[in-house]
Structure formats: structure tokens, C-alpha cells
């Protein structure tokens, strides 16, 4: 039971680190600076709902999508782990991950109204890394309570995203760019450890002979 709780806690923490609403504050402020406050509140609400919807969809249908394309879970764990590792390295350098969004996407978003979903919710917050993580954990937590946990975690991440973006301006003033970068680097280091576990676990299944050489 204790081990099961640890796995659930690890899954939730990794999801928070990957979505990283704190790191999305600079992007949000750049998109919201020319809009009215009421419009910004609406954008935050839509973004939080979209993030939750994407994560829940990935946890419920992710396994079926992999089966449809004939992708094995071990292969996906290795691929997803590599993606998370690249994201973690970018976070440790306090850089925006290219796999989540590009400068061109942000520039284009400023010129249009529908920025709540793209690029803010997808891919800045719920990008490929978050989707991959939900699919991997949905396959690991095969019982109904595991799926329920992932759905509740998605809802909680959506709430945390809503609260964080709602407090974006005061948090930005309080922490400053340096403070946000420090927190992002720490989260990146922990995310790198989780990514290595994904990669190692997938490789051990793909190449069972590796386990025989373990001390």
C-alpha cells in the first residue's frame, strides 16, 4: 500500500513539473498584456479547462491510441522518457522547451483572439511531454482506482494552473525572472530523474538481457 501511494505521488509530482504553470507565467503575461482584465480571466479559465480535458483524454484513450498505431508501451516509455529528458535539460538551463512551443507560435498568438487553447493550453502547458506522461502512467495504473487517480490529478493540475495564472502578475513581481528560473531549474533536475526511470524501465522490457547484468 505504501509503495502504491509512492507511485501515485510520483505520478502527480511529475505531472505538475511537466505542465509547469509557474514557468508559463512569462508566456502568459506576454500574451495577456494587450487585453482587458475580464478577457484575461476568461482566457485563464478556458486554458485551465483545456489542460484538464487534454490530460484526462490522454489518460483514458491513450492506451487505445497506441494500440491503434501498433506502438508498444516499452517503446513509448523510452521515446517519452527521451522527450521528458530533453525538456528537463531545457528547464535546467531555464530555457523554453522547443517541443512545447516556438517563438513563431507565440508571436502569431498575440495577433489573434483565440490564444486560450493554442498556444497557451496546448502546447505551452499540456504539451507532448504531459500527454506522454499520462499515457505511460495510465498503462502502469491498470486498476480502476489508478485511472480515477489520474483523472483527479488532471482536475487538480487544472485548478493549480488556474490559480497560478490568476496570480501571474503578483507572482512575477514577487519572484522575478531569477526566482522563476531557480524553481524551474530545480523542477528540471527532478524531472530528469523521472525521465531516466522511464527510459530504463522501457529498455529493460525491450532488452531483458540488460537485467541479467545488473548487480
N, C-alpha and C positions, 0 to 999 in steps of 0.2 A: 504493500500500500504506500509506504514511504517512497519507494522507488518510482511508483506510478505518479505520485504527486510531484516528484522532482522532474519527471519528464514533462508533465503538464506545465510546470512553472518555467522550464527551459523553453518550451514552445512559445509561451506567452511573451517572455522576455525577448526572445529572438524576433518575434513579430513586431514588437514595439521598436526595437533597434532598427529593423529594416524599413518600416514605414517612416520612422524618424520625423515626427511632426515638428519637433524643435528645429531640425535642420532645414525644414521647408519654410521657415519664417521669412528669410530674406527673399525667397522667390515670391511668397505671398504678398509681401509688402511692395515689391516691385510691380506686381500685377494690380494691386488694390489702390495704389497711390493716387490715381486719377479718378476714382469712383466715389460716389456718395457713401456715407456710413451705412445707410439702410441696404444699399446694394452689396456692400462688403459682408454684412451679416447674412444676407441671402446666399452669397457665394460660399461662405463658410459652411452653412447648413447643407447646401447641395453637395459640396465636396465631401463632407463627413458621411453623408448618406451614400454617396457613390463609393467611397473607400470601403464602407461596411458591405455594400452589395457585392463588390468585386471579390472581397475576401471570402464571404460566405459562398458565393458561386464557385470559387476555386476549391473550397473545402468539400463541397457537395458533389460537384461534377468533375473535378479534376482527374480523378482516377478513371472515369469513363472516357474522358478526352484522351488520356494516354493509351488506353486500350484501343480506341478508335484508330489512332495513328500507329499502333503497334510498338509503342515505346515501353521498355521495361522500367520498373521502378528503380532498380540499381543504376541503370544508365542515367535515368533522370536525376537521381541523387548526386551522381558525380557531376553531371552538367550543371545542376542547380547549385551545387557546392562551389564549383568554379566561379559561377556568376556572383554568388554571395562573397566569395573571397576577393574578387575584383572590386566589388562595391566597398568591402571593408578596407581595402588598401586605399581607395579614393577617400574614404571617410577619415582614415588615419593621416592623410595629407590635407584634410579639411577642404577637399575639392568636391564639387557637384559631380555626381556619377553620370557619365555619358550614357550609360544604359538606361537611365531613368528619364532624362530629358536633355535637350540640346539648347544652346543659346538661340538658335533659329526658332524653335518651338515657343520659347518664352517671348521673343520679340513679336512673333505672329499673334500670340495670345493677347498682348497688350492692345492690339488693333481690333479685337473683336470682343463681343459681349459674353459669349458662352465659354468663359475660362474656368468655370467651376469644375467641370468634368475633365476637360482637356485644356491645358496640361496639368492643372493643379492636382486633381484627384488621381488621374492616370496620365502620364506615368510618374509624376513627381512623388506622390505618396504611395499609392498602390501600384508599383511598377512590376517588372518581371521578377525581381527578387522576392517580393512579398507573395506574388502568385505562386512561384515555385515552392516557397516555404510551406504554404498552405497545402499544396498538393502532396508534398513529401510527408507532412505530419498527418494528413488525412489517411494516407496509406498505412502509416505506423499505428495510428489510433483506430483500430478496426471496429471496436465495440461502439454501441450507440452512445455511451457516455463520453467517449472520446470525440465523436462528431459534435455532440452537444457542447462540449468544452470549446471546440474550435469556433463554433457559431457564437457562443457567448464572448469568447475572446475577440472575435471580429467586431461585435457590438461595442465592447469596451474600448477597443482601439479607435473606433469611430467617435466615441464620446471624448476620448483623450485628444483626438485630432481637433474636434470642435472646440474644446476648452482651450487648447494651446493656440490655435489660430485666432480665437476670440481675444486672447491676451497677447497677441503678437507684438503690438506696439509697446506696451509696458515691459514685456519680457526682453524685447530688443534693446530698450533703453537700459534696463537693469543689468543684463548680462553683457551687452555689447557684442561686437563681432568676435573679439578674442574669447569671451566666455562661451559663446555658442560653439566656436571651433574646438575649445578644450573638451567640452562634453561630447562633441561629435567624434573626436579622436578616441576617447575612452570607449564609446559605443562601438567604434570601428574595430578596436582591438578585441573586444569581446565577441563581436560578430565574426571576426576571422577565426576564432576558436571553434565557433559553431559550424562554420563553413568547412573547416578541416574535418570535423566529425562526420559531416555529410559525405564528403569525398571518401574518407577512409572506410566508412560503412558500406558505401556503394562498391568500392574496389574489392573489399573482402568477399562480397557476394559474387561479383563478376569473376574474380580470380581467387577461388578458395585456397589455392596453393600458398597464397600470401600468409594465411593464418597459420600454416604449419611452421613458418619460420619465426613466429612470434615467441619471445622467451617465456 
